[in-house]
Amino acid sequence: MATEPCDACGRSVRIAGGVANVWSFETGPSGGMTLELVDDSEHFLCFDCVERLPGDREPTREDVAAVAAEREPGGDDGGGDGE
């Protein structure tokens, strides 16, 4: 199974498909996606962190950094456990 760390929370996220799964025959969805933002930055984020991006405007790298700061230990992550 191929994984990649989320750029915001650092959690290891499953990536579906690709050559890493050829011999394992594992199936299942990805746990995140790569986003190209309006400021030309690119970030791989888990779906939990994607949900934390602003929905009222185009997100930027500063928004990804704000999500990362919320998800740090001691940050206000909305009561979740980061999983």
Secondary structure as GFF3:
##gff-version 3
##sequence-region A 1 83
A	DSSP	beta_strand	2	5	.	.	.	ID=ss1
A	DSSP	beta_strand	12	15	.	.	.	ID=ss2
A	DSSP	three_ten_helix	19	21	.	.	.	ID=ss3
A	DSSP	beta_strand	32	36	.	.	.	ID=ss4
A	DSSP	beta_strand	42	46	.	.	.	ID=ss5
A	DSSP	alpha_helix	47	52	.	.	.	ID=ss6
A	DSSP	alpha_helix	61	71	.	.	.	ID=ss7
###
